[in-house]
Amino acid sequence: MSAEPRVFHCTLKVRGYELDGFGHVNHAAYLNYFEHARYMALEEGGFPLPALLDRGWGIHVVRAEVQYRR
């Protein structure tokens, strides 16, 4: 029997310098959002960054792929 996956929600405020001339979020800004949310999710799960570093653990992104729909 497998456990249900936990869902993590993160709300971020879009900053003006992340927008293009049309007022759309620049596609590269989303990768920063994902990185911020990753650290927030780890912290919520009991793995704050200082604790990871104290244990000598590192979490590394080796690949990121984003499919923009709109």
N, C-alpha and C positions, 0 to 999 in steps of 0.2 A: 504494500500500500504506500503510495507516495503522498507527501504532504502538499497542500496547495501552495503555490508560489506566493510570496508576499509582494504586494504592490507598493511601490514608493512613489510619492508625489512630491514635486518640488516646484515652488512658484518663484520665478525670477522677474525682476524688473528690467525691461529693455531700456538701455541708455541711448541717448541721442546719437552718440558717435558710432553706434552699431548699425545705424540706418543708412541706406543708400539715398540717392537723390530723389527717389520716388517714395521714400518713407517706409521701405521694406527692410526687414532685418537682413543684413548681409549674410550670405550663406556661410561664411567662415565663422561668424559669431556663434553659430549653433554648436560648433565643436567646443568652444569655451563653456557654453551652457552645459553641455554633456559632462565635461570635466568637473565643473562645479557640483553638479548633481551627483556625480559619482562619489565625491568626497563626503557630501551630505548623507548619502545613502549608507556609506561605510560607517559614518559616525552614528547614525541612527541604529545601525545593526550591532553596535558595540565595539567598533573598530576605529576610534578617532586616530587621526594622523600621528599625534605624538606617541600613542601606544604602539602603532605599527613600527615607527622608527626605533622605539626602545627595544623592540623584539628583533630588530634587524631585518624586518620584512620590507619588501618593496612591491608595489603593484604597478605594473607597466602596461601601457596600451601598446600592442604590437600591430594593430590594424584597426582602422576606423572606416566604415563605409556608410554613407548617408544617401538615401534616395529621397529627393525632394519631390513632393507631389503637386504642390501649388506654390 
